């Protein structure tokens, strides 16, 4: 998993897995979903991210099963 924030364009890119993107779907006018040939989510792009997410306070926690 890879998360990138592009401050210059205020774009958040969350890559869940490295795979060939077959289709990009518009979830709304500012959110794009990349999927592979099997329909698995590869990545999400969020435009105007600072207005739509709390970018400075991002954290990741993995919880054991």
CHARMM internal coordinates of N, CA and C (Angstrom, degrees):
IC EDIT
DIST 1 N 1 CA 1.4467
DIST 1 CA 1 C 1.5282
ANGL 1 N 1 CA 1 C 107.54
DIST 1 C 2 N 1.3245
ANGL 1 CA 1 C 2 N 115.26
DIHE 1 N 1 CA 1 C 2 N 138.07
DIST 2 N 2 CA 1.4440
ANGL 1 C 2 N 2 CA 121.18
DIHE 1 CA 1 C 2 N 2 CA -177.27
DIST 2 CA 2 C 1.5350
ANGL 2 N 2 CA 2 C 108.16
DIHE 1 C 2 N 2 CA 2 C -138.22
DIST 2 C 3 N 1.3266
ANGL 2 CA 2 C 3 N 116.88
DIHE 2 N 2 CA 2 C 3 N 129.26
DIST 3 N 3 CA 1.4558
ANGL 2 C 3 N 3 CA 121.36
DIHE 2 CA 2 C 3 N 3 CA 179.94
DIST 3 CA 3 C 1.5203
ANGL 3 N 3 CA 3 C 108.31
DIHE 2 C 3 N 3 CA 3 C -120.58
DIST 3 C 4 N 1.3328
ANGL 3 CA 3 C 4 N 115.68
DIHE 3 N 3 CA 3 C 4 N 128.11
DIST 4 N 4 CA 1.4589
ANGL 3 C 4 N 4 CA 121.06
DIHE 3 CA 3 C 4 N 4 CA 178.78
DIST 4 CA 4 C 1.5281
ANGL 4 N 4 CA 4 C 109.18
DIHE 3 C 4 N 4 CA 4 C -129.27
DIST 4 C 5 N 1.3261
ANGL 4 CA 4 C 5 N 114.86
DIHE 4 N 4 CA 4 C 5 N 137.96
DIST 5 N 5 CA 1.4621
ANGL 4 C 5 N 5 CA 120.48
DIHE 4 CA 4 C 5 N 5 CA 173.80
DIST 5 CA 5 C 1.5160
ANGL 5 N 5 CA 5 C 107.45
DIHE 4 C 5 N 5 CA 5 C -118.71
DIST 5 C 6 N 1.3230
ANGL 5 CA 5 C 6 N 116.14
DIHE 5 N 5 CA 5 C 6 N 123.04
DIST 6 N 6 CA 1.4504
ANGL 5 C 6 N 6 CA 122.90
DIHE 5 CA 5 C 6 N 6 CA 179.37
DIST 6 CA 6 C 1.5232
ANGL 6 N 6 CA 6 C 108.05
DIHE 5 C 6 N 6 CA 6 C -101.56
DIST 6 C 7 N 1.3317
ANGL 6 CA 6 C 7 N 114.86
DIHE 6 N 6 CA 6 C 7 N 98.64
DIST 7 N 7 CA 1.4648
ANGL 6 C 7 N 7 CA 120.26
DIHE 6 CA 6 C 7 N 7 CA -174.67
DIST 7 CA 7 C 1.5257
ANGL 7 N 7 CA 7 C 111.83
DIHE 6 C 7 N 7 CA 7 C -62.13
DIST 7 C 8 N 1.3152
ANGL 7 CA 7 C 8 N 116.88
DIHE 7 N 7 CA 7 C 8 N -37.27
DIST 8 N 8 CA 1.4606
ANGL 7 C 8 N 8 CA 121.81
DIHE 7 CA 7 C 8 N 8 CA -177.95
DIST 8 CA 8 C 1.5304
ANGL 8 N 8 CA 8 C 112.45
DIHE 7 C 8 N 8 CA 8 C -57.56
DIST 8 C 9 N 1.3396
ANGL 8 CA 8 C 9 N 116.50
DIHE 8 N 8 CA 8 C 9 N -37.79
DIST 9 N 9 CA 1.4675
ANGL 8 C 9 N 9 CA 120.95
DIHE 8 CA 8 C 9 N 9 CA -179.39
DIST 9 CA 9 C 1.5229
ANGL 9 N 9 CA 9 C 112.62
DIHE 8 C 9 N 9 CA 9 C -109.13
DIST 9 C 10 N 1.3478
ANGL 9 CA 9 C 10 N 117.06
DIHE 9 N 9 CA 9 C 10 N -0.08
DIST 10 N 10 CA 1.4660
ANGL 9 C 10 N 10 CA 123.08
DIHE 9 CA 9 C 10 N 10 CA -178.14
DIST 10 CA 10 C 1.5271
ANGL 10 N 10 CA 10 C 111.01
DIHE 9 C 10 N 10 CA 10 C 54.47
DIST 10 C 11 N 1.3338
ANGL 10 CA 10 C 11 N 114.15
DIHE 10 N 10 CA 10 C 11 N 48.55
DIST 11 N 11 CA 1.4645
ANGL 10 C 11 N 11 CA 121.72
DIHE 10 CA 10 C 11 N 11 CA -177.10
DIST 11 CA 11 C 1.5238
ANGL 11 N 11 CA 11 C 110.03
DIHE 10 C 11 N 11 CA 11 C -119.30
DIST 11 C 12 N 1.3226
ANGL 11 CA 11 C 12 N 116.26
DIHE 11 N 11 CA 11 C 12 N 132.25
DIST 12 N 12 CA 1.4541
ANGL 11 C 12 N 12 CA 123.26
DIHE 11 CA 11 C 12 N 12 CA 175.73
DIST 12 CA 12 C 1.5229
ANGL 12 N 12 CA 12 C 108.30
DIHE 11 C 12 N 12 CA 12 C -106.38
DIST 12 C 13 N 1.3389
ANGL 12 CA 12 C 13 N 115.98
DIHE 12 N 12 CA 12 C 13 N 128.49
DIST 13 N 13 CA 1.4584
ANGL 12 C 13 N 13 CA 121.57
DIHE 12 CA 12 C 13 N 13 CA 179.69
DIST 13 CA 13 C 1.5147
ANGL 13 N 13 CA 13 C 108.06
DIHE 12 C 13 N 13 CA 13 C -122.27
DIST 13 C 14 N 1.3188
ANGL 13 CA 13 C 14 N 116.56
DIHE 13 N 13 CA 13 C 14 N 120.16
DIST 14 N 14 CA 1.4624
ANGL 13 C 14 N 14 CA 122.12
DIHE 13 CA 13 C 14 N 14 CA 179.24
DIST 14 CA 14 C 1.5280
ANGL 14 N 14 CA 14 C 107.60
DIHE 13 C 14 N 14 CA 14 C -115.68
DIST 14 C 15 N 1.3311
ANGL 14 CA 14 C 15 N 115.39
DIHE 14 N 14 CA 14 C 15 N 111.68
DIST 15 N 15 CA 1.4593
ANGL 14 C 15 N 15 CA 120.86
DIHE 14 CA 14 C 15 N 15 CA 179.19
DIST 15 CA 15 C 1.5269
ANGL 15 N 15 CA 15 C 108.20
DIHE 14 C 15 N 15 CA 15 C -100.04
DIST 15 C 16 N 1.3098
ANGL 15 CA 15 C 16 N 116.33
DIHE 15 N 15 CA 15 C 16 N 117.67
DIST 16 N 16 CA 1.4554
ANGL 15 C 16 N 16 CA 121.30
DIHE 15 CA 15 C 16 N 16 CA -178.73
DIST 16 CA 16 C 1.5191
ANGL 16 N 16 CA 16 C 112.51
DIHE 15 C 16 N 16 CA 16 C -85.94
DIST 16 C 17 N 1.3194
ANGL 16 CA 16 C 17 N 115.86
DIHE 16 N 16 CA 16 C 17 N -33.50
DIST 17 N 17 CA 1.4611
ANGL 16 C 17 N 17 CA 119.99
DIHE 16 CA 16 C 17 N 17 CA -179.16
DIST 17 CA 17 C 1.5193
ANGL 17 N 17 CA 17 C 108.98
DIHE 16 C 17 N 17 CA 17 C -157.07
DIST 17 C 18 N 1.3124
ANGL 17 CA 17 C 18 N 115.51
DIHE 17 N 17 CA 17 C 18 N 147.83
DIST 18 N 18 CA 1.4588
ANGL 17 C 18 N 18 CA 120.61
DIHE 17 CA 17 C 18 N 18 CA 175.73
DIST 18 CA 18 C 1.5243
ANGL 18 N 18 CA 18 C 107.22
DIHE 17 C 18 N 18 CA 18 C -83.16
DIST 18 C 19 N 1.2966
ANGL 18 CA 18 C 19 N 115.33
DIHE 18 N 18 CA 18 C 19 N 116.52
DIST 19 N 19 CA 1.4608
ANGL 18 C 19 N 19 CA 121.32
DIHE 18 CA 18 C 19 N 19 CA 179.73
DIST 19 CA 19 C 1.5239
ANGL 19 N 19 CA 19 C 108.07
DIHE 18 C 19 N 19 CA 19 C -159.25
DIST 19 C 20 N 1.3019
ANGL 19 CA 19 C 20 N 115.93
DIHE 19 N 19 CA 19 C 20 N 161.33
DIST 20 N 20 CA 1.4540
ANGL 19 C 20 N 20 CA 120.04
DIHE 19 CA 19 C 20 N 20 CA 176.82
DIST 20 CA 20 C 1.5333
ANGL 20 N 20 CA 20 C 108.92
DIHE 19 C 20 N 20 CA 20 C -72.03
DIST 20 C 21 N 1.3003
ANGL 20 CA 20 C 21 N 115.72
DIHE 20 N 20 CA 20 C 21 N 121.95
DIST 21 N 21 CA 1.4631
ANGL 20 C 21 N 21 CA 121.17
DIHE 20 CA 20 C 21 N 21 CA 179.22
DIST 21 CA 21 C 1.5235
ANGL 21 N 21 CA 21 C 108.05
DIHE 20 C 21 N 21 CA 21 C -80.38
DIST 21 C 22 N 1.3249
ANGL 21 CA 21 C 22 N 115.41
DIHE 21 N 21 CA 21 C 22 N 122.52
DIST 22 N 22 CA 1.4567
ANGL 21 C 22 N 22 CA 121.62
DIHE 21 CA 21 C 22 N 22 CA -179.81
DIST 22 CA 22 C 1.5246
ANGL 22 N 22 CA 22 C 111.39
DIHE 21 C 22 N 22 CA 22 C -96.00
DIST 22 C 23 N 1.3250
ANGL 22 CA 22 C 23 N 115.80
DIHE 22 N 22 CA 22 C 23 N -31.22
DIST 23 N 23 CA 1.4629
ANGL 22 C 23 N 23 CA 119.84
DIHE 22 CA 22 C 23 N 23 CA -175.90
DIST 23 CA 23 C 1.5280
ANGL 23 N 23 CA 23 C 109.58
DIHE 22 C 23 N 23 CA 23 C -148.56
DIST 23 C 24 N 1.3183
ANGL 23 CA 23 C 24 N 115.73
DIHE 23 N 23 CA 23 C 24 N 142.44
DIST 24 N 24 CA 1.4536
ANGL 23 C 24 N 24 CA 122.53
DIHE 23 CA 23 C 24 N 24 CA 172.00
DIST 24 CA 24 C 1.5159
ANGL 24 N 24 CA 24 C 107.22
DIHE 23 C 24 N 24 CA 24 C -114.58
DIST 24 C 25 N 1.3170
ANGL 24 CA 24 C 25 N 115.66
DIHE 24 N 24 CA 24 C 25 N 122.60
DIST 25 N 25 CA 1.4659
ANGL 24 C 25 N 25 CA 121.36
DIHE 24 CA 24 C 25 N 25 CA -177.34
DIST 25 CA 25 C 1.5282
ANGL 25 N 25 CA 25 C 110.07
DIHE 24 C 25 N 25 CA 25 C -108.19
DIST 25 C 26 N 1.3241
ANGL 25 CA 25 C 26 N 116.27
DIHE 25 N 25 CA 25 C 26 N 138.23
DIST 26 N 26 CA 1.4593
ANGL 25 C 26 N 26 CA 121.47
DIHE 25 CA 25 C 26 N 26 CA 174.48
DIST 26 CA 26 C 1.5218
ANGL 26 N 26 CA 26 C 108.97
DIHE 25 C 26 N 26 CA 26 C -83.22
DIST 26 C 27 N 1.3300
ANGL 26 CA 26 C 27 N 116.99
DIHE 26 N 26 CA 26 C 27 N 116.06
DIST 27 N 27 CA 1.4644
ANGL 26 C 27 N 27 CA 119.96
DIHE 26 CA 26 C 27 N 27 CA 175.03
DIST 27 CA 27 C 1.5269
ANGL 27 N 27 CA 27 C 109.69
DIHE 26 C 27 N 27 CA 27 C -82.56
DIST 27 C 28 N 1.3226
ANGL 27 CA 27 C 28 N 115.70
DIHE 27 N 27 CA 27 C 28 N -36.67
DIST 28 N 28 CA 1.4585
ANGL 27 C 28 N 28 CA 123.41
DIHE 27 CA 27 C 28 N 28 CA 169.92
DIST 28 CA 28 C 1.5219
ANGL 28 N 28 CA 28 C 105.41
DIHE 27 C 28 N 28 CA 28 C -156.86
DIST 28 C 29 N 1.3105
ANGL 28 CA 28 C 29 N 118.72
DIHE 28 N 28 CA 28 C 29 N -172.43
DIST 29 N 29 CA 1.4669
ANGL 28 C 29 N 29 CA 119.64
DIHE 28 CA 28 C 29 N 29 CA -173.68
DIST 29 CA 29 C 1.5359
ANGL 29 N 29 CA 29 C 113.46
DIHE 28 C 29 N 29 CA 29 C -68.06
DIST 29 C 30 N 1.3245
ANGL 29 CA 29 C 30 N 118.26
DIHE 29 N 29 CA 29 C 30 N -13.61
DIST 30 N 30 CA 1.4563
ANGL 29 C 30 N 30 CA 121.54
DIHE 29 CA 29 C 30 N 30 CA -178.04
DIST 30 CA 30 C 1.5229
ANGL 30 N 30 CA 30 C 114.55
DIHE 29 C 30 N 30 CA 30 C -124.55
DIST 30 C 31 N 1.3319
ANGL 30 CA 30 C 31 N 117.58
DIHE 30 N 30 CA 30 C 31 N 11.18
DIST 31 N 31 CA 1.4598
ANGL 30 C 31 N 31 CA 121.05
DIHE 30 CA 30 C 31 N 31 CA -178.00
DIST 31 CA 31 C 1.5287
ANGL 31 N 31 CA 31 C 109.73
DIHE 30 C 31 N 31 CA 31 C -135.04
DIST 31 C 32 N 1.3370
ANGL 31 CA 31 C 32 N 115.25
DIHE 31 N 31 CA 31 C 32 N 125.44
DIST 32 N 32 CA 1.4560
ANGL 31 C 32 N 32 CA 121.55
DIHE 31 CA 31 C 32 N 32 CA -179.32
DIST 32 CA 32 C 1.5213
ANGL 32 N 32 CA 32 C 109.69
DIHE 31 C 32 N 32 CA 32 C -118.30
DIST 32 C 33 N 1.3143
ANGL 32 CA 32 C 33 N 116.45
DIHE 32 N 32 CA 32 C 33 N 141.50
DIST 33 N 33 CA 1.4571
ANGL 32 C 33 N 33 CA 123.10
DIHE 32 CA 32 C 33 N 33 CA -179.66
DIST 33 CA 33 C 1.5247
ANGL 33 N 33 CA 33 C 108.40
DIHE 32 C 33 N 33 CA 33 C -119.89
DIST 33 C 34 N 1.3274
ANGL 33 CA 33 C 34 N 117.50
DIHE 33 N 33 CA 33 C 34 N 121.33
DIST 34 N 34 CA 1.4617
ANGL 33 C 34 N 34 CA 122.39
DIHE 33 CA 33 C 34 N 34 CA 177.16
DIST 34 CA 34 C 1.5170
ANGL 34 N 34 CA 34 C 109.23
DIHE 33 C 34 N 34 CA 34 C -96.70
DIST 34 C 35 N 1.3283
ANGL 34 CA 34 C 35 N 116.85
DIHE 34 N 34 CA 34 C 35 N 131.14
DIST 35 N 35 CA 1.4661
ANGL 34 C 35 N 35 CA 121.64
DIHE 34 CA 34 C 35 N 35 CA 179.38
DIST 35 CA 35 C 1.5210
ANGL 35 N 35 CA 35 C 110.62
DIHE 34 C 35 N 35 CA 35 C -127.50
DIST 35 C 36 N 1.3507
ANGL 35 CA 35 C 36 N 115.19
DIHE 35 N 35 CA 35 C 36 N 154.97
DIST 36 N 36 CA 1.4590
ANGL 35 C 36 N 36 CA 120.83
DIHE 35 CA 35 C 36 N 36 CA 177.96
DIST 36 CA 36 C 1.5246
ANGL 36 N 36 CA 36 C 110.38
DIHE 35 C 36 N 36 CA 36 C -91.88
DIST 36 C 37 N 1.3089
ANGL 36 CA 36 C 37 N 116.78
DIHE 36 N 36 CA 36 C 37 N -173.15
DIST 37 N 37 CA 1.4700
ANGL 36 C 37 N 37 CA 122.17
DIHE 36 CA 36 C 37 N 37 CA -176.50
DIST 37 CA 37 C 1.5203
ANGL 37 N 37 CA 37 C 112.91
DIHE 36 C 37 N 37 CA 37 C -62.80
DIST 37 C 38 N 1.3377
ANGL 37 CA 37 C 38 N 117.76
DIHE 37 N 37 CA 37 C 38 N -25.89
DIST 38 N 38 CA 1.4646
ANGL 37 C 38 N 38 CA 121.79
DIHE 37 CA 37 C 38 N 38 CA 179.97
DIST 38 CA 38 C 1.5281
ANGL 38 N 38 CA 38 C 112.51
DIHE 37 C 38 N 38 CA 38 C -92.50
DIST 38 C 39 N 1.3355
ANGL 38 CA 38 C 39 N 117.07
DIHE 38 N 38 CA 38 C 39 N 2.29
DIST 39 N 39 CA 1.4605
ANGL 38 C 39 N 39 CA 120.52
DIHE 38 CA 38 C 39 N 39 CA -179.60
DIST 39 CA 39 C 1.5124
ANGL 39 N 39 CA 39 C 113.96
DIHE 38 C 39 N 39 CA 39 C 85.31
DIST 39 C 40 N 1.3348
ANGL 39 CA 39 C 40 N 117.14
DIHE 39 N 39 CA 39 C 40 N 7.46
DIST 40 N 40 CA 1.4662
ANGL 39 C 40 N 40 CA 121.33
DIHE 39 CA 39 C 40 N 40 CA 178.27
DIST 40 CA 40 C 1.5262
ANGL 40 N 40 CA 40 C 110.07
DIHE 39 C 40 N 40 CA 40 C -75.72
DIST 40 C 41 N 1.3167
ANGL 40 CA 40 C 41 N 117.00
DIHE 40 N 40 CA 40 C 41 N 142.56
DIST 41 N 41 CA 1.4556
ANGL 40 C 41 N 41 CA 121.42
DIHE 40 CA 40 C 41 N 41 CA 178.83
DIST 41 CA 41 C 1.5221
ANGL 41 N 41 CA 41 C 109.46
DIHE 40 C 41 N 41 CA 41 C -72.23
DIST 41 C 42 N 1.3199
ANGL 41 CA 41 C 42 N 116.17
DIHE 41 N 41 CA 41 C 42 N 127.41
DIST 42 N 42 CA 1.4641
ANGL 41 C 42 N 42 CA 122.12
DIHE 41 CA 41 C 42 N 42 CA 176.65
DIST 42 CA 42 C 1.5208
ANGL 42 N 42 CA 42 C 110.75
DIHE 41 C 42 N 42 CA 42 C -100.87
DIST 42 C 43 N 1.3496
ANGL 42 CA 42 C 43 N 115.81
DIHE 42 N 42 CA 42 C 43 N -40.89
DIST 43 N 43 CA 1.4603
ANGL 42 C 43 N 43 CA 119.31
DIHE 42 CA 42 C 43 N 43 CA -175.22
DIST 43 CA 43 C 1.5262
ANGL 43 N 43 CA 43 C 110.78
DIHE 42 C 43 N 43 CA 43 C -161.44
DIST 43 C 44 N 1.3247
ANGL 43 CA 43 C 44 N 114.20
DIHE 43 N 43 CA 43 C 44 N 160.56
DIST 44 N 44 CA 1.4602
ANGL 43 C 44 N 44 CA 122.36
DIHE 43 CA 43 C 44 N 44 CA 174.10
DIST 44 CA 44 C 1.5287
ANGL 44 N 44 CA 44 C 107.40
DIHE 43 C 44 N 44 CA 44 C -129.76
DIST 44 C 45 N 1.3235
ANGL 44 CA 44 C 45 N 116.14
DIHE 44 N 44 CA 44 C 45 N 135.46
DIST 45 N 45 CA 1.4603
ANGL 44 C 45 N 45 CA 122.27
DIHE 44 CA 44 C 45 N 45 CA 174.89
DIST 45 CA 45 C 1.5184
ANGL 45 N 45 CA 45 C 108.05
DIHE 44 C 45 N 45 CA 45 C -115.02
DIST 45 C 46 N 1.3297
ANGL 45 CA 45 C 46 N 115.98
DIHE 45 N 45 CA 45 C 46 N 129.62
DIST 46 N 46 CA 1.4716
ANGL 45 C 46 N 46 CA 121.47
DIHE 45 CA 45 C 46 N 46 CA -179.64
DIST 46 CA 46 C 1.5287
ANGL 46 N 46 CA 46 C 108.59
DIHE 45 C 46 N 46 CA 46 C -120.12
DIST 46 C 47 N 1.3133
ANGL 46 CA 46 C 47 N 116.80
DIHE 46 N 46 CA 46 C 47 N 113.71
DIST 47 N 47 CA 1.4605
ANGL 46 C 47 N 47 CA 122.23
DIHE 46 CA 46 C 47 N 47 CA 175.97
DIST 47 CA 47 C 1.5234
ANGL 47 N 47 CA 47 C 108.92
DIHE 46 C 47 N 47 CA 47 C -83.68
DIST 47 C 48 N 1.3308
ANGL 47 CA 47 C 48 N 116.69
DIHE 47 N 47 CA 47 C 48 N 155.77
DIST 48 N 48 CA 1.4757
ANGL 47 C 48 N 48 CA 122.68
DIHE 47 CA 47 C 48 N 48 CA -177.63
DIST 48 CA 48 C 1.5284
ANGL 48 N 48 CA 48 C 109.60
DIHE 47 C 48 N 48 CA 48 C 54.36
DIST 48 C 49 N 1.3161
ANGL 48 CA 48 C 49 N 115.25
DIHE 48 N 48 CA 48 C 49 N 43.23
DIST 49 N 49 CA 1.4604
ANGL 48 C 49 N 49 CA 122.20
DIHE 48 CA 48 C 49 N 49 CA -172.07
DIST 49 CA 49 C 1.5212
ANGL 49 N 49 CA 49 C 113.64
DIHE 48 C 49 N 49 CA 49 C -61.27
DIST 49 C 50 N 1.3254
ANGL 49 CA 49 C 50 N 118.22
DIHE 49 N 49 CA 49 C 50 N -36.93
DIST 50 N 50 CA 1.4696
ANGL 49 C 50 N 50 CA 119.35
DIHE 49 CA 49 C 50 N 50 CA -177.23
DIST 50 CA 50 C 1.5167
ANGL 50 N 50 CA 50 C 112.01
DIHE 49 C 50 N 50 CA 50 C -66.18
DIST 50 C 51 N 1.3293
ANGL 50 CA 50 C 51 N 117.34
DIHE 50 N 50 CA 50 C 51 N -25.22
DIST 51 N 51 CA 1.4691
ANGL 50 C 51 N 51 CA 121.27
DIHE 50 CA 50 C 51 N 51 CA 176.43
DIST 51 CA 51 C 1.5276
ANGL 51 N 51 CA 51 C 112.10
DIHE 50 C 51 N 51 CA 51 C -83.95
DIST 51 C 52 N 1.3342
ANGL 51 CA 51 C 52 N 116.77
DIHE 51 N 51 CA 51 C 52 N -21.57
DIST 52 N 52 CA 1.4564
ANGL 51 C 52 N 52 CA 121.17
DIHE 51 CA 51 C 52 N 52 CA -171.48
DIST 52 CA 52 C 1.5177
ANGL 52 N 52 CA 52 C 114.38
DIHE 51 C 52 N 52 CA 52 C -109.31
DIST 52 C 53 N 1.3347
ANGL 52 CA 52 C 53 N 116.77
DIHE 52 N 52 CA 52 C 53 N -10.29
DIST 53 N 53 CA 1.4707
ANGL 52 C 53 N 53 CA 120.98
DIHE 52 CA 52 C 53 N 53 CA -178.70
DIST 53 CA 53 C 1.5251
ANGL 53 N 53 CA 53 C 108.88
DIHE 52 C 53 N 53 CA 53 C -147.73
DIST 53 C 54 N 1.2953
ANGL 53 CA 53 C 54 N 116.44
DIHE 53 N 53 CA 53 C 54 N 159.10
DIST 54 N 54 CA 1.4605
ANGL 53 C 54 N 54 CA 122.01
DIHE 53 CA 53 C 54 N 54 CA 179.81
DIST 54 CA 54 C 1.5282
ANGL 54 N 54 CA 54 C 108.34
DIHE 53 C 54 N 54 CA 54 C -90.06
DIST 54 C 55 N 1.3245
ANGL 54 CA 54 C 55 N 115.85
DIHE 54 N 54 CA 54 C 55 N 73.30
DIST 55 N 55 CA 1.4605
ANGL 54 C 55 N 55 CA 123.02
DIHE 54 CA 54 C 55 N 55 CA -172.27
DIST 55 CA 55 C 1.5377
ANGL 55 N 55 CA 55 C 113.50
DIHE 54 C 55 N 55 CA 55 C -55.44
DIST 55 C 56 N 1.3260
ANGL 55 CA 55 C 56 N 120.17
DIHE 55 N 55 CA 55 C 56 N -47.36
DIST 56 N 56 CA 1.4669
ANGL 55 C 56 N 56 CA 118.72
DIHE 55 CA 55 C 56 N 56 CA -177.23
DIST 56 CA 56 C 1.5311
ANGL 56 N 56 CA 56 C 114.11
DIHE 55 C 56 N 56 CA 56 C -65.24
DIST 56 C 57 N 1.3200
ANGL 56 CA 56 C 57 N 118.14
DIHE 56 N 56 CA 56 C 57 N -16.18
DIST 57 N 57 CA 1.4576
ANGL 56 C 57 N 57 CA 121.53
DIHE 56 CA 56 C 57 N 57 CA -176.06
DIST 57 CA 57 C 1.5303
ANGL 57 N 57 CA 57 C 110.80
DIHE 56 C 57 N 57 CA 57 C -117.13
DIST 57 C 58 N 1.2892
ANGL 57 CA 57 C 58 N 115.92
DIHE 57 N 57 CA 57 C 58 N 54.70
DIST 58 N 58 CA 1.4633
ANGL 57 C 58 N 58 CA 122.14
DIHE 57 CA 57 C 58 N 58 CA -179.48
DIST 58 CA 58 C 1.5290
ANGL 58 N 58 CA 58 C 109.08
DIHE 57 C 58 N 58 CA 58 C -96.48
DIST 58 C 59 N 1.3228
ANGL 58 CA 58 C 59 N 116.83
DIHE 58 N 58 CA 58 C 59 N 136.43
DIST 59 N 59 CA 1.4524
ANGL 58 C 59 N 59 CA 120.54
DIHE 58 CA 58 C 59 N 59 CA 176.18
DIST 59 CA 59 C 1.5291
ANGL 59 N 59 CA 59 C 109.67
DIHE 58 C 59 N 59 CA 59 C -143.23
DIST 59 C 60 N 1.3046
ANGL 59 CA 59 C 60 N 114.84
DIHE 59 N 59 CA 59 C 60 N 161.17
DIST 60 N 60 CA 1.4602
ANGL 59 C 60 N 60 CA 121.52
DIHE 59 CA 59 C 60 N 60 CA 179.72
DIST 60 CA 60 C 1.5170
ANGL 60 N 60 CA 60 C 107.55
DIHE 59 C 60 N 60 CA 60 C -132.85
DIST 60 C 61 N 1.3090
ANGL 60 CA 60 C 61 N 116.24
DIHE 60 N 60 CA 60 C 61 N 133.09
DIST 61 N 61 CA 1.4623
ANGL 60 C 61 N 61 CA 120.44
DIHE 60 CA 60 C 61 N 61 CA 179.44
DIST 61 CA 61 C 1.5181
ANGL 61 N 61 CA 61 C 108.54
DIHE 60 C 61 N 61 CA 61 C -136.72
DIST 61 C 62 N 1.3039
ANGL 61 CA 61 C 62 N 116.66
DIHE 61 N 61 CA 61 C 62 N 126.85
DIST 62 N 62 CA 1.4576
ANGL 61 C 62 N 62 CA 120.94
DIHE 61 CA 61 C 62 N 62 CA 175.96
DIST 62 CA 62 C 1.5192
ANGL 62 N 62 CA 62 C 107.62
DIHE 61 C 62 N 62 CA 62 C -101.17
DIST 62 C 63 N 1.3169
ANGL 62 CA 62 C 63 N 116.95
DIHE 62 N 62 CA 62 C 63 N 126.59
DIST 63 N 63 CA 1.4586
ANGL 62 C 63 N 63 CA 122.46
DIHE 62 CA 62 C 63 N 63 CA -176.67
DIST 63 CA 63 C 1.5262
ANGL 63 N 63 CA 63 C 108.23
DIHE 62 C 63 N 63 CA 63 C -110.45
DIST 63 C 64 N 1.3075
ANGL 63 CA 63 C 64 N 116.60
DIHE 63 N 63 CA 63 C 64 N 124.70
DIST 64 N 64 CA 1.4669
ANGL 63 C 64 N 64 CA 121.73
DIHE 63 CA 63 C 64 N 64 CA -179.02
DIST 64 CA 64 C 1.5254
ANGL 64 N 64 CA 64 C 110.26
DIHE 63 C 64 N 64 CA 64 C -67.20
DIST 64 C 65 N 1.2990
ANGL 64 CA 64 C 65 N 115.63
DIHE 64 N 64 CA 64 C 65 N 147.36
DIST 65 N 65 CA 1.4678
ANGL 64 C 65 N 65 CA 121.41
DIHE 64 CA 64 C 65 N 65 CA 179.88
DIST 65 CA 65 C 1.5036
ANGL 65 N 65 CA 65 C 111.47
DIHE 64 C 65 N 65 CA 65 C -74.30
END
COOR INIT
IC SEED 1 N 1 CA 1 C
IC BUILD
